[in-house]
Amino acid sequence: MRIASITDCLVDIKHESHGLSDGLHDGWRDILAKHFSADASGTSHSQQASDYDTSPPHPDYLSSTYKWLLANLHNPYPTVEVKEGMASRAGCSVTAINSWFISVRRRIGW
């Protein structure tokens, strides 16, 4: 009986942690979308979330870095190989990718 109770509690904790993790990821995505939309349009950060578009930040060639960042908020430090791939696909320098990551990590509080 005790083992069943403990097992039930552990299963509940696991489900709760997944829900919290998903909520945190969604929250970061919303914060980043607000921030980049506001920067691109020059509008205030105090607007409602529904006023913002969730498209990647401009310029468009950085969409892969934005997508990578959202998928890796837990550790927003891509490897050299990942940055080289992003730069190659975007047609820009690795230095531009590095600068973008440094800037965005600063803005999100890393």
N, C-alpha and C positions, 0 to 999 in steps of 0.2 A: 504494500500500500504506500509506504514512504517513497519507494523508488518510483512508483507511478506518479506521485505528486511532484517529485523533483524533476522527472522527465517532462511532465506537462509544463512546469515553470520554465525549464530550459527552452522548450519549444516556443513558448510565449515570448521569452526574452529574444530569441532569434528572430521571430516575426517582427517584434517591436523594433529591433535594431535595423532590420532591413527597411522598415517604414521610415525610420528616422534618417537613415542614410539616403534614401530616395528623396525625402523632403529637403535635406541639406543640399543635395545635388540640384534639385529644381530651384531652390532658393538662390544658389550661386548663379545658375543660368539666368534667372530673372534679373539679378543684380548686374551681371555683366551686360545683358541685353539693354537694360536701362542706361547704363553708363556709356556704352558705345553708341547707342542711338542718340543720346543727348549730346555727346561729343561731336558726332557727325552732323547733327542738325543745328547745333548751337543753342538748343533749348535748355530749360531748367531741369535739374535732376528731381525736382519735387512733383513732376507730373505723375499721373496714375500709370500703373504698369500696363494697362490696356492701351495706353496712348503710344506705346513703343512697339516697334517691329522687332522680331527676334532674329532678323537676318544678321549675318556676320558683319563685323565692323568694316568700314571702308578704309583703305582701298580694297577692291575686290580680290586682288591677288593674294591677300593674307587670309582668305577664308580657311585654308587648311590649318593655319596656325591657331585660329580661333576654335575650330572644331577640335583640334588636338588638345587645346587648353581645357575646353569643357569636359572632355573625356578624362583628363588627368589633373583635375583640380587638387587631388590629394598630394601630388608631386609635380608641380608645373615646371620641371626642369628637363626638357627633352635632351636626348643624347646628341652627340655631334652628328652621328649618322642620320638621325631623324631631322635635325635642322638642315643638313645638306640636302636631304630629299625634298624638304619643303621649299628650300631656295631654288632647287633645280626645277621643280614643278611650277613654281610661281614666277620663274624668270627673274629672280632678284639675287642679291648677294646674301651669303650666310651672315654677314655683318648686319644687314637690315633685319634678318630674322632674329638675331641675338638682341639687337636694340629693341625690337618690338616686345620680346619676352621680358627683358629687363624692365621696360616701361610698364607693361601690363601687370607684372608681379608686384611692382611698387604700388600701382593703383588699387590692386585688390588686397593689399596688406600682407604680402608675403615678404 
